[in-house]
């Protein structure tokens, strides 16, 4: 194994350990919030794994934001003599390893949090069980899908630069600001548009799981083909 590859792996390991520490930190914060609720409100009879939920959201956020480092690592790898093909393989393996390891940490956090609540608050019951965390139908597409999505966004960002970053920024801000307001005031809307959106939503939920699987697989393949195409033709700046 050459020195360039070892250096890249070591860099990813440091970033991975830092993200794990953050997952544990936010999980402890969420668990503390849930504990304070029990200590201050005796009428509360059930609990949910708030720490696990926050850690999972942070993990997804980090998985998507990893695309910001794609261009820098791409340029660094090529300047150190690594081929484009080797970089794409190495980066994809590192992303997959990060996703798998992060998911294992989330599972451990979930188990520890459940043990904490059942031992400290035995008279309380769990309101929501995050069974999807151990459902292979969710885990199997989720882990590689997030890794491919991160590389896909990274390749587009590397190709189009700050223009693409600005587009992503406004989409993110718009979703965070407008979507919650739209959902909260949904019942206040009337008219044909309201009915059409409701009909479309009902049609979405009627799509069979097999169709969703085929659509997801096709989307991942298209993103993977785009990553390879842009990666093999990306200009070195």
FIKOLZA-1660 file (N, C-alpha, C; in steps of 0.1 Angstrom, whole numbers, plus 5000, padded with zeros to 4 digits):
% residues 237
   i   px   py   pz ch aa at
   1 5009 4988 5000  A  X  N
   1 5000 5000 5000  A  X CA
   1 5009 5013 5000  A  X  C
   2 5007 5022 4990  A  X  N
   2 5015 5033 4989  A  X CA
   2 5012 5044 5000  A  X  C
   3 5022 5053 5001  A  X  N
   3 5021 5063 5012  A  X CA
   3 5009 5072 5010  A  X  C
   4 5006 5075 4997  A  X  N
   4 4994 5084 4994  A  X CA
   4 4981 5078 4999  A  X  C
   5 4979 5065 4996  A  X  N
   5 4967 5059 5001  A  X CA
   5 4966 5058 5016  A  X  C
   6 4978 5055 5022  A  X  N
   6 4978 5055 5037  A  X CA
   6 4974 5068 5043  A  X  C
   7 4980 5079 5037  A  X  N
   7 4977 5093 5042  A  X CA
   7 4962 5096 5041  A  X  C
   8 4956 5092 5029  A  X  N
   8 4942 5095 5027  A  X CA
   8 4933 5087 5038  A  X  C
   9 4937 5075 5040  A  X  N
   9 4929 5066 5049  A  X CA
   9 4931 5072 5063  A  X  C
  10 4943 5076 5067  A  X  N
  10 4945 5082 5080  A  X CA
  10 4936 5095 5082  A  X  C
  11 4936 5103 5072  A  X  N
  11 4928 5115 5073  A  X CA
  11 4913 5112 5075  A  X  C
  12 4908 5102 5068  A  X  N
  12 4894 5098 5069  A  X CA
  12 4892 5092 5083  A  X  C
  13 4901 5085 5088  A  X  N
  13 4900 5079 5102  A  X CA
  13 4899 5090 5112  A  X  C
  14 4907 5100 5111  A  X  N
  14 4906 5111 5121  A  X CA
  14 4892 5118 5120  A  X  C
  15 4887 5121 5108  A  X  N
  15 4874 5127 5106  A  X CA
  15 4863 5118 5112  A  X  C
  16 4865 5105 5110  A  X  N
  16 4855 5095 5114  A  X CA
  16 4854 5095 5129  A  X  C
  17 4865 5095 5136  A  X  N
  17 4865 5095 5151  A  X CA
  17 4859 5108 5156  A  X  C
  18 4862 5119 5150  A  X  N
  18 4856 5132 5154  A  X CA
  18 4841 5131 5153  A  X  C
  19 4836 5126 5142  A  X  N
  19 4822 5125 5140  A  X CA
  19 4815 5116 5150  A  X  C
  20 4822 5105 5154  A  X  N
  20 4817 5096 5164  A  X CA
  20 4815 5103 5177  A  X  C
  21 4826 5111 5181  A  X  N
  21 4825 5118 5193  A  X CA
  21 4813 5128 5193  A  X  C
  22 4811 5134 5182  A  X  N
  22 4799 5143 5181  A  X CA
  22 4786 5135 5182  A  X  C
  23 4785 5124 5176  A  X  N
  23 4773 5116 5177  A  X CA
  23 4770 5112 5192  A  X  C
  24 4780 5108 5199  A  X  N
  24 4778 5105 5213  A  X CA
  24 4775 5117 5221  A  X  C
  25 4781 5128 5218  A  X  N
  25 4778 5141 5225  A  X CA
  25 4764 5145 5224  A  X  C
  26 4759 5146 5212  A  X  N
  26 4745 5150 5209  A  X CA
  26 4735 5140 5215  A  X  C
  27 4739 5127 5215  A  X  N
  27 4730 5117 5221  A  X CA
  27 4729 5119 5236  A  X  C
  28 4740 5122 5242  A  X  N
  28 4740 5124 5257  A  X CA
  28 4731 5137 5260  A  X  C
  29 4732 5147 5251  A  X  N
  29 4724 5159 5253  A  X CA
  29 4709 5156 5252  A  X  C
  30 4705 5148 5242  A  X  N
  30 4691 5144 5240  A  X CA
  30 4686 5136 5252  A  X  C
  31 4695 5126 5257  A  X  N
  31 4691 5118 5268  A  X CA
  31 4689 5127 5281  A  X  C
  32 4698 5137 5282  A  X  N
  32 4696 5146 5294  A  X CA
  32 4683 5154 5293  A  X  C
  33 4679 5158 5281  A  X  N
  33 4667 5165 5280  A  X CA
  33 4655 5157 5284  A  X  C
  34 4655 5144 5279  A  X  N
  34 4644 5135 5282  A  X CA
  34 4644 5132 5297  A  X  C
  35 4656 5131 5304  A  X  N
  35 4656 5129 5318  A  X CA
  35 4651 5141 5326  A  X  C
  36 4654 5153 5321  A  X  N
  36 4649 5165 5328  A  X CA
  36 4634 5166 5327  A  X  C
  37 4629 5161 5316  A  X  N
  37 4614 5161 5314  A  X CA
  37 4608 5152 5325  A  X  C
  38 4614 5140 5327  A  X  N
  38 4608 5131 5337  A  X CA
  38 4609 5136 5351  A  X  C
  39 4621 5143 5354  A  X  N
  39 4623 5148 5367  A  X CA
  39 4614 5160 5371  A  X  C
  40 4610 5167 5360  A  X  N
  40 4602 5179 5363  A  X CA
  40 4587 5178 5360  A  X  C
  41 4584 5167 5353  A  X  N
  41 4570 5165 5350  A  X CA
  41 4566 5150 5354  A  X  C
  42 4559 5149 5365  A  X  N
  42 4556 5136 5370  A  X CA
  42 4544 5129 5362  A  X  C
  43 4537 5137 5354  A  X  N
  43 4526 5132 5346  A  X CA
  43 4531 5125 5334  A  X  C
  44 4544 5127 5330  A  X  N
  44 4549 5120 5318  A  X CA
  44 4551 5106 5321  A  X  C
  45 4545 5097 5312  A  X  N
  45 4545 5083 5315  A  X CA
  45 4553 5075 5304  A  X  C
  46 4557 5081 5294  A  X  N
  46 4564 5073 5283  A  X CA
  46 4576 5081 5278  A  X  C
  47 4585 5074 5271  A  X  N
  47 4598 5080 5267  A  X CA
  47 4601 5075 5253  A  X  C
  48 4609 5083 5246  A  X  N
  48 4614 5079 5233  A  X CA
  48 4629 5082 5233  A  X  C
  49 4637 5075 5224  A  X  N
  49 4651 5077 5224  A  X CA
  49 4655 5090 5217  A  X  C
  50 4653 5101 5224  A  X  N
  50 4656 5114 5218  A  X CA
  50 4671 5115 5214  A  X  C
  51 4680 5110 5222  A  X  N
  51 4694 5110 5219  A  X CA
  51 4697 5103 5206  A  X  C
  52 4691 5091 5204  A  X  N
  52 4693 5083 5192  A  X CA
  52 4688 5091 5180  A  X  C
  53 4676 5097 5182  A  X  N
  53 4670 5105 5170  A  X CA
  53 4679 5116 5166  A  X  C
  54 4684 5124 5176  A  X  N
  54 4693 5135 5173  A  X CA
  54 4706 5130 5166  A  X  C
  55 4712 5120 5172  A  X  N
  55 4724 5114 5166  A  X CA
  55 4722 5110 5152  A  X  C
  56 4711 5103 5149  A  X  N
  56 4708 5099 5136  A  X CA
  56 4706 5110 5126  A  X  C
  57 4700 5121 5130  A  X  N
  57 4698 5133 5121  A  X CA
  57 4712 5139 5119  A  X  C
  58 4720 5140 5129  A  X  N
  58 4733 5146 5127  A  X CA
  58 4742 5137 5118  A  X  C
  59 4740 5124 5119  A  X  N
  59 4748 5115 5110  A  X CA
  59 4744 5117 5095  A  X  C
  60 4731 5118 5093  A  X  N
  60 4726 5120 5079  A  X CA
  60 4731 5134 5074  A  X  C
  61 4730 5144 5083  A  X  N
  61 4735 5157 5079  A  X CA
  61 4750 5157 5075  A  X  C
  62 4758 5150 5083  A  X  N
  62 4772 5148 5080  A  X CA
  62 4774 5140 5067  A  X  C
  63 4766 5130 5065  A  X  N
  63 4768 5121 5054  A  X CA
  63 4766 5130 5041  A  X  C
  64 4756 5139 5041  A  X  N
  64 4754 5147 5029  A  X CA
  64 4764 5158 5028  A  X  C
  65 4768 5164 5039  A  X  N
  65 4778 5175 5039  A  X CA
  65 4792 5170 5035  A  X  C
  66 4794 5157 5035  A  X  N
  66 4807 5151 5031  A  X CA
  66 4811 5155 5017  A  X  C
  67 4801 5159 5009  A  X  N
  67 4804 5163 4995  A  X CA
  67 4813 5175 4994  A  X  C
  68 4813 5183 5005  A  X  N
  68 4821 5195 5004  A  X CA
  68 4836 5192 5004  A  X  C
  69 4840 5180 5009  A  X  N
  69 4854 5177 5010  A  X CA
  69 4858 5169 4997  A  X  C
  70 4849 5165 4989  A  X  N
  70 4852 5157 4977  A  X CA
  70 4862 5163 4968  A  X  C
  71 4859 5176 4965  A  X  N
  71 4868 5183 4955  A  X CA
  71 4882 5184 4960  A  X  C
  72 4883 5188 4973  A  X  N
  72 4897 5190 4979  A  X CA
  72 4904 5177 4979  A  X  C
  73 4898 5166 4983  A  X  N
  73 4905 5153 4983  A  X CA
  73 4908 5148 4969  A  X  C
  74 4899 5152 4960  A  X  N
  74 4902 5148 4946  A  X CA
  74 4914 5155 4941  A  X  C
  75 4915 5168 4943  A  X  N
  75 4927 5175 4938  A  X CA
  75 4940 5171 4946  A  X  C
  76 4938 5168 4959  A  X  N
  76 4950 5164 4967  A  X CA
  76 4955 5150 4962  A  X  C
  77 4946 5141 4960  A  X  N
  77 4950 5128 4955  A  X CA
  77 4957 5128 4942  A  X  C
  78 4951 5136 4932  A  X  N
  78 4958 5136 4919  A  X CA
  78 4971 5143 4920  A  X  C
  79 4973 5153 4928  A  X  N
  79 4986 5160 4930  A  X CA
  79 4996 5151 4936  A  X  C
  80 4991 5141 4944  A  X  N
  80 5001 5132 4950  A  X CA
  80 5003 5119 4941  A  X  C
  81 4998 5119 4929  A  X  N
  81 5002 5109 4920  A  X CA
  81 4991 5098 4919  A  X  C
  82 4980 5099 4926  A  X  N
  82 4970 5089 4925  A  X CA
  82 4962 5090 4913  A  X  C
  83 4958 5079 4906  A  X  N
  83 4950 5080 4894  A  X CA
  83 4935 5083 4898  A  X  C
  84 4928 5088 4888  A  X  N
  84 4914 5091 4890  A  X CA
  84 4906 5078 4894  A  X  C
  85 4909 5067 4888  A  X  N
  85 4902 5055 4891  A  X CA
  85 4905 5050 4905  A  X  C
  86 4917 5051 4909  A  X  N
  86 4921 5047 4923  A  X CA
  86 4914 5056 4933  A  X  C
  87 4914 5069 4930  A  X  N
  87 4907 5078 4939  A  X CA
  87 4893 5075 4941  A  X  C
  88 4885 5073 4930  A  X  N
  88 4871 5070 4931  A  X CA
  88 4868 5058 4939  A  X  C
  89 4877 5047 4937  A  X  N
  89 4875 5035 4944  A  X CA
  89 4878 5037 4959  A  X  C
  90 4889 5044 4962  A  X  N
  90 4893 5046 4976  A  X CA
  90 4883 5055 4983  A  X  C
  91 4879 5066 4977  A  X  N
  91 4869 5075 4983  A  X CA
  91 4856 5068 4985  A  X  C
  92 4851 5059 4976  A  X  N
  92 4839 5052 4977  A  X CA
  92 4840 5042 4989  A  X  C
  93 4851 5035 4990  A  X  N
  93 4853 5026 5001  A  X CA
  93 4853 5033 5014  A  X  C
  94 4860 5044 5015  A  X  N
  94 4860 5052 5027  A  X CA
  94 4846 5057 5031  A  X  C
  95 4839 5062 5021  A  X  N
  95 4825 5066 5024  A  X CA
  95 4816 5055 5029  A  X  C
  96 4818 5043 5023  A  X  N
  96 4810 5032 5027  A  X CA
  96 4814 5027 5042  A  X  C
  97 4827 5027 5044  A  X  N
  97 4831 5024 5057  A  X CA
  97 4827 5034 5068  A  X  C
  98 4827 5046 5064  A  X  N
  98 4822 5057 5074  A  X CA
  98 4807 5055 5077  A  X  C
  99 4799 5052 5066  A  X  N
  99 4785 5050 5068  A  X CA
  99 4782 5038 5077  A  X  C
 100 4789 5027 5074  A  X  N
 100 4787 5014 5082  A  X CA
 100 4791 5016 5096  A  X  C
 101 4803 5022 5098  A  X  N
 101 4808 5024 5112  A  X CA
 101 4798 5034 5119  A  X  C
 102 4794 5045 5113  A  X  N
 102 4785 5054 5119  A  X CA
 102 4772 5048 5123  A  X  C
 103 4767 5039 5114  A  X  N
 103 4754 5033 5117  A  X CA
 103 4756 5023 5129  A  X  C
 104 4767 5017 5130  A  X  N
 104 4769 5008 5141  A  X CA
 104 4770 5016 5154  A  X  C
 105 4776 5028 5154  A  X  N
 105 4776 5037 5165  A  X CA
 105 4762 5041 5169  A  X  C
 106 4754 5044 5159  A  X  N
 106 4740 5048 5162  A  X CA
 106 4732 5036 5169  A  X  C
 107 4734 5024 5164  A  X  N
 107 4728 5013 5170  A  X CA
 107 4732 5011 5184  A  X  C
 108 4745 5013 5187  A  X  N
 108 4750 5011 5201  A  X CA
 108 4744 5022 5210  A  X  C
 109 4744 5034 5204  A  X  N
 109 4738 5045 5212  A  X CA
 109 4723 5042 5215  A  X  C
 110 4716 5037 5206  A  X  N
 110 4702 5033 5208  A  X CA
 110 4700 5023 5219  A  X  C
 111 4709 5013 5219  A  X  N
 111 4708 5002 5229  A  X CA
 111 4712 5008 5243  A  X  C
 112 4722 5016 5243  A  X  N
 112 4726 5022 5256  A  X CA
 112 4715 5031 5262  A  X  C
 113 4709 5039 5253  A  X  N
 113 4698 5048 5257  A  X CA
 113 4686 5040 5263  A  X  C
 114 4683 5029 5256  A  X  N
 114 4671 5021 5261  A  X CA
 114 4675 5015 5274  A  X  C
 115 4687 5010 5276  A  X  N
 115 4691 5004 5289  A  X CA
 115 4690 5015 5300  A  X  C
 116 4694 5027 5296  A  X  N
 116 4694 5038 5306  A  X CA
 116 4680 5041 5311  A  X  C
 117 4671 5043 5301  A  X  N
 117 4657 5046 5305  A  X CA
 117 4650 5035 5313  A  X  C
 118 4652 5022 5309  A  X  N
 118 4646 5011 5316  A  X CA
 118 4651 5009 5330  A  X  C
 119 4664 5013 5332  A  X  N
 119 4670 5011 5345  A  X CA
 119 4667 5023 5355  A  X  C
 120 4668 5035 5349  A  X  N
 120 4666 5047 5357  A  X CA
 120 4651 5050 5359  A  X  C
 121 4643 5048 5349  A  X  N
 121 4628 5051 5349  A  X CA
 121 4621 5038 5346  A  X  C
 122 4621 5028 5355  A  X  N
 122 4615 5015 5352  A  X CA
 122 4599 5016 5351  A  X  C
 123 4594 5027 5357  A  X  N
 123 4579 5028 5357  A  X CA
 123 4574 5035 5344  A  X  C
 124 4583 5039 5336  A  X  N
 124 4579 5045 5323  A  X CA
 124 4580 5035 5312  A  X  C
 125 4573 5037 5302  A  X  N
 125 4573 5028 5290  A  X CA
 125 4577 5035 5278  A  X  C
 126 4582 5027 5268  A  X  N
 126 4587 5033 5256  A  X CA
 126 4576 5036 5246  A  X  C
 127 4574 5048 5242  A  X  N
 127 4563 5052 5233  A  X CA
 127 4565 5048 5219  A  X  C
 128 4578 5051 5214  A  X  N
 128 4581 5048 5200  A  X CA
 128 4593 5039 5199  A  X  C
 129 4593 5028 5192  A  X  N
 129 4604 5019 5190  A  X CA
 129 4610 5022 5176  A  X  C
 130 4623 5025 5176  A  X  N
 130 4629 5027 5163  A  X CA
 130 4633 5014 5156  A  X  C
 131 4623 5006 5153  A  X  N
 131 4625 4993 5147  A  X CA
 131 4632 4993 5134  A  X  C
 132 4630 5004 5127  A  X  N
 132 4636 5005 5113  A  X CA
 132 4651 5005 5114  A  X  C
 133 4657 5008 5125  A  X  N
 133 4672 5008 5126  A  X CA
 133 4678 4994 5124  A  X  C
 134 4670 4984 5127  A  X  N
 134 4675 4970 5125  A  X CA
 134 4667 4963 5114  A  X  C
 135 4660 4970 5106  A  X  N
 135 4652 4964 5095  A  X CA
 135 4661 4965 5082  A  X  C
 136 4665 4953 5077  A  X  N
 136 4674 4952 5066  A  X CA
 136 4668 4959 5053  A  X  C
 137 4655 4959 5052  A  X  N
 137 4649 4966 5041  A  X CA
 137 4652 4981 5041  A  X  C
 138 4654 4986 5053  A  X  N
 138 4658 5000 5054  A  X CA
 138 4673 5002 5053  A  X  C
 139 4680 4994 5061  A  X  N
 139 4695 4996 5062  A  X CA
 139 4702 4993 5049  A  X  C
 140 4698 4982 5042  A  X  N
 140 4705 4978 5030  A  X CA
 140 4706 4989 5019  A  X  C
 141 4695 4996 5016  A  X  N
 141 4696 5007 5006  A  X CA
 141 4701 5020 5012  A  X  C
 142 4698 5022 5025  A  X  N
 142 4702 5034 5031  A  X CA
 142 4717 5037 5032  A  X  C
 143 4725 5027 5036  A  X  N
 143 4739 5030 5037  A  X CA
 143 4746 5032 5024  A  X  C
 144 4745 5024 5014  A  X  N
 144 4751 5027 5001  A  X CA
 144 4745 5039 4994  A  X  C
 145 4732 5041 4996  A  X  N
 145 4725 5052 4990  A  X CA
 145 4730 5065 4995  A  X  C
 146 4732 5067 5008  A  X  N
 146 4738 5079 5013  A  X CA
 146 4752 5081 5009  A  X  C
 147 4760 5070 5008  A  X  N
 147 4774 5072 5003  A  X CA
 147 4774 5076 4989  A  X  C
 148 4766 5071 4980  A  X  N
 148 4765 5075 4966  A  X CA
 148 4760 5089 4965  A  X  C
 149 4750 5093 4973  A  X  N
 149 4745 5106 4972  A  X CA
 149 4755 5116 4976  A  X  C
 150 4763 5114 4986  A  X  N
 150 4774 5123 4990  A  X CA
 150 4784 5124 4978  A  X  C
 151 4788 5113 4972  A  X  N
 151 4798 5114 4961  A  X CA
 151 4792 5121 4949  A  X  C
 152 4779 5119 4947  A  X  N
 152 4772 5125 4935  A  X CA
 152 4772 5140 4937  A  X  C
 153 4768 5145 4949  A  X  N
 153 4768 5159 4951  A  X CA
 153 4782 5165 4951  A  X  C
 154 4792 5157 4956  A  X  N
 154 4806 5161 4955  A  X CA
 154 4811 5163 4941  A  X  C
 155 4807 5154 4933  A  X  N
 155 4812 5154 4919  A  X CA
 155 4806 5166 4911  A  X  C
 156 4793 5169 4914  A  X  N
 156 4787 5181 4908  A  X CA
 156 4793 5194 4914  A  X  C
 157 4795 5194 4927  A  X  N
 157 4802 5206 4933  A  X CA
 157 4816 5208 4927  A  X  C
 158 4823 5197 4925  A  X  N
 158 4836 5198 4919  A  X CA
 158 4836 5202 4904  A  X  C
 159 4825 5199 4897  A  X  N
 159 4824 5203 4883  A  X CA
 159 4819 5217 4882  A  X  C
 160 4809 5221 4889  A  X  N
 160 4803 5234 4887  A  X CA
 160 4807 5245 4898  A  X  C
 161 4814 5240 4908  A  X  N
 161 4820 5250 4918  A  X CA
 161 4809 5256 4927  A  X  C
 162 4812 5269 4930  A  X  N
 162 4803 5276 4940  A  X CA
 162 4789 5278 4935  A  X  C
 163 4787 5278 4922  A  X  N
 163 4773 5280 4917  A  X CA
 163 4764 5268 4922  A  X  C
 164 4770 5256 4921  A  X  N
 164 4762 5245 4926  A  X CA
 164 4760 5246 4941  A  X  C
 165 4771 5250 4948  A  X  N
 165 4770 5252 4962  A  X CA
 165 4759 5262 4966  A  X  C
 166 4758 5273 4959  A  X  N
 166 4747 5283 4961  A  X CA
 166 4733 5277 4959  A  X  C
 167 4732 5269 4949  A  X  N
 167 4719 5262 4946  A  X CA
 167 4715 5253 4958  A  X  C
 168 4725 5245 4962  A  X  N
 168 4722 5236 4973  A  X CA
 168 4718 5244 4986  A  X  C
 169 4725 5255 4988  A  X  N
 169 4723 5263 5000  A  X CA
 169 4708 5268 5000  A  X  C
 170 4704 5274 4989  A  X  N
 170 4690 5279 4988  A  X CA
 170 4680 5268 4989  A  X  C
 171 4683 5257 4983  A  X  N
 171 4673 5246 4984  A  X CA
 171 4672 5241 4999  A  X  C
 172 4683 5240 5006  A  X  N
 172 4683 5236 5020  A  X CA
 172 4676 5247 5029  A  X  C
 173 4679 5259 5027  A  X  N
 173 4673 5270 5035  A  X CA
 173 4658 5270 5032  A  X  C
 174 4654 5269 5019  A  X  N
 174 4640 5269 5015  A  X CA
 174 4633 5258 5021  A  X  C
 175 4639 5246 5021  A  X  N
 175 4632 5234 5027  A  X CA
 175 4630 5236 5042  A  X  C
 176 4641 5242 5049  A  X  N
 176 4640 5243 5063  A  X CA
 176 4630 5254 5068  A  X  C
 177 4628 5264 5059  A  X  N
 177 4619 5275 5063  A  X CA
 177 4605 5273 5058  A  X  C
 178 4604 5270 5045  A  X  N
 178 4590 5270 5039  A  X CA
 178 4583 5257 5041  A  X  C
 179 4590 5245 5041  A  X  N
 179 4583 5233 5043  A  X CA
 179 4576 5231 5056  A  X  C
 180 4582 5235 5067  A  X  N
 180 4575 5234 5080  A  X CA
 180 4563 5243 5081  A  X  C
 181 4564 5255 5075  A  X  N
 181 4552 5264 5075  A  X CA
 181 4541 5258 5066  A  X  C
 182 4545 5252 5055  A  X  N
 182 4535 5246 5046  A  X CA
 182 4527 5235 5053  A  X  C
 183 4535 5227 5060  A  X  N
 183 4529 5215 5067  A  X CA
 183 4520 5220 5079  A  X  C
 184 4524 5230 5086  A  X  N
 184 4517 5235 5098  A  X CA
 184 4503 5241 5093  A  X  C
 185 4503 5248 5082  A  X  N
 185 4492 5255 5077  A  X CA
 185 4484 5247 5066  A  X  C
 186 4487 5235 5065  A  X  N
 186 4481 5227 5054  A  X CA
 186 4465 5227 5055  A  X  C
 187 4460 5225 5067  A  X  N
 187 4445 5225 5068  A  X CA
 187 4439 5238 5065  A  X  C
 188 4446 5249 5065  A  X  N
 188 4440 5262 5062  A  X CA
 188 4439 5264 5047  A  X  C
 189 4446 5256 5039  A  X  N
 189 4445 5258 5024  A  X CA
 189 4432 5252 5019  A  X  C
 190 4427 5259 5009  A  X  N
 190 4415 5254 5002  A  X CA
 190 4416 5256 4987  A  X  C
 191 4408 5249 4979  A  X  N
 191 4408 5251 4965  A  X CA
 191 4413 5239 4958  A  X  C
 192 4413 5240 4944  A  X  N
 192 4417 5229 4936  A  X CA
 192 4432 5224 4939  A  X  C
 193 4441 5234 4941  A  X  N
 193 4455 5230 4943  A  X CA
 193 4456 5221 4956  A  X  C
 194 4448 5224 4966  A  X  N
 194 4448 5216 4978  A  X CA
 194 4444 5202 4976  A  X  C
 195 4433 5201 4967  A  X  N
 195 4428 5187 4964  A  X CA
 195 4438 5180 4955  A  X  C
 196 4444 5186 4946  A  X  N
 196 4453 5180 4937  A  X CA
 196 4465 5175 4945  A  X  C
 197 4470 5183 4954  A  X  N
 197 4482 5178 4962  A  X CA
 197 4478 5166 4971  A  X  C
 198 4466 5167 4976  A  X  N
 198 4461 5155 4984  A  X CA
 198 4460 5143 4976  A  X  C
 199 4455 5144 4964  A  X  N
 199 4453 5133 4955  A  X CA
 199 4467 5127 4951  A  X  C
 200 4476 5136 4948  A  X  N
 200 4490 5132 4945  A  X CA
 200 4497 5124 4956  A  X  C
 201 4495 5130 4968  A  X  N
 201 4501 5123 4980  A  X CA
 201 4495 5109 4982  A  X  C
 202 4482 5108 4981  A  X  N
 202 4476 5095 4982  A  X CA
 202 4481 5085 4972  A  X  C
 203 4483 5090 4960  A  X  N
 203 4488 5082 4949  A  X CA
 203 4502 5077 4952  A  X  C
 204 4510 5086 4958  A  X  N
 204 4524 5082 4962  A  X CA
 204 4524 5071 4971  A  X  C
 205 4515 5071 4981  A  X  N
 205 4515 5061 4992  A  X CA
 205 4509 5048 4986  A  X  C
 206 4503 5048 4975  A  X  N
 206 4497 5036 4969  A  X CA
 206 4507 5029 4960  A  X  C
 207 4519 5035 4957  A  X  N
 207 4529 5028 4949  A  X CA
 207 4535 5016 4956  A  X  C
 208 4535 5005 4950  A  X  N
 208 4540 4993 4957  A  X CA
 208 4555 4993 4960  A  X  C
 209 4559 4986 4971  A  X  N
 209 4573 4987 4975  A  X CA
 209 4583 4982 4964  A  X  C
 210 4579 4973 4955  A  X  N
 210 4587 4969 4944  A  X CA
 210 4591 4980 4935  A  X  C
 211 4581 4989 4932  A  X  N
 211 4583 5000 4923  A  X CA
 211 4593 5010 4930  A  X  C
 212 4591 5012 4943  A  X  N
 212 4601 5021 4950  A  X CA
 212 4615 5015 4949  A  X  C
 213 4616 5002 4951  A  X  N
 213 4629 4996 4950  A  X CA
 213 4636 4998 4936  A  X  C
 214 4628 4995 4926  A  X  N
 214 4633 4997 4912  A  X CA
 214 4637 5012 4910  A  X  C
 215 4629 5021 4914  A  X  N
 215 4632 5035 4913  A  X CA
 215 4644 5039 4920  A  X  C
 216 4646 5034 4932  A  X  N
 216 4658 5037 4940  A  X CA
 216 4670 5032 4934  A  X  C
 217 4669 5019 4929  A  X  N
 217 4681 5013 4923  A  X CA
 217 4685 5021 4910  A  X  C
 218 4675 5024 4902  A  X  N
 218 4678 5032 4890  A  X CA
 218 4684 5046 4893  A  X  C
 219 4679 5052 4904  A  X  N
 219 4685 5065 4908  A  X CA
 219 4700 5063 4912  A  X  C
 220 4702 5053 4920  A  X  N
 220 4716 5051 4925  A  X CA
 220 4725 5048 4913  A  X  C
 221 4721 5040 4903  A  X  N
 221 4729 5037 4892  A  X CA
 221 4732 5049 4883  A  X  C
 222 4722 5058 4882  A  X  N
 222 4724 5070 4874  A  X CA
 222 4734 5079 4881  A  X  C
 223 4733 5080 4895  A  X  N
 223 4742 5088 4902  A  X CA
 223 4756 5083 4901  A  X  C
 224 4757 5069 4902  A  X  N
 224 4770 5063 4901  A  X CA
 224 4777 5065 4888  A  X  C
 225 4769 5064 4877  A  X  N
 225 4774 5067 4864  A  X CA
 225 4778 5081 4862  A  X  C
 226 4771 5090 4868  A  X  N
 226 4775 5105 4868  A  X CA
 226 4788 5107 4875  A  X  C
 227 4789 5100 4887  A  X  N
 227 4802 5102 4895  A  X CA
 227 4814 5097 4887  A  X  C
 228 4813 5086 4880  A  X  N
 228 4824 5080 4872  A  X CA
 228 4827 5089 4860  A  X  C
 229 4816 5094 4853  A  X  N
 229 4818 5102 4842  A  X CA
 229 4825 5115 4845  A  X  C
 230 4820 5122 4855  A  X  N
 230 4826 5135 4859  A  X CA
 230 4840 5133 4865  A  X  C
 231 4842 5122 4873  A  X  N
 231 4854 5120 4879  A  X CA
 231 4866 5117 4869  A  X  C
 232 4862 5110 4859  A  X  N
 232 4872 5106 4849  A  X CA
 232 4875 5118 4839  A  X  C
 233 4867 5128 4840  A  X  N
 233 4869 5140 4831  A  X CA
 233 4871 5153 4838  A  X  C
 234 4871 5152 4851  A  X  N
 234 4872 5165 4859  A  X CA
 234 4886 5171 4856  A  X  C
 235 4885 5184 4853  A  X  N
 235 4898 5192 4851  A  X CA
 235 4905 5194 4865  A  X  C
 236 4918 5193 4865  A  X  N
 236 4926 5196 4877  A  X CA
 236 4929 5211 4877  A  X  C
 237 4925 5217 4888  A  X  N
 237 4927 5232 4889  A  X CA
 237 4936 5234 4902  A  X  C
% end
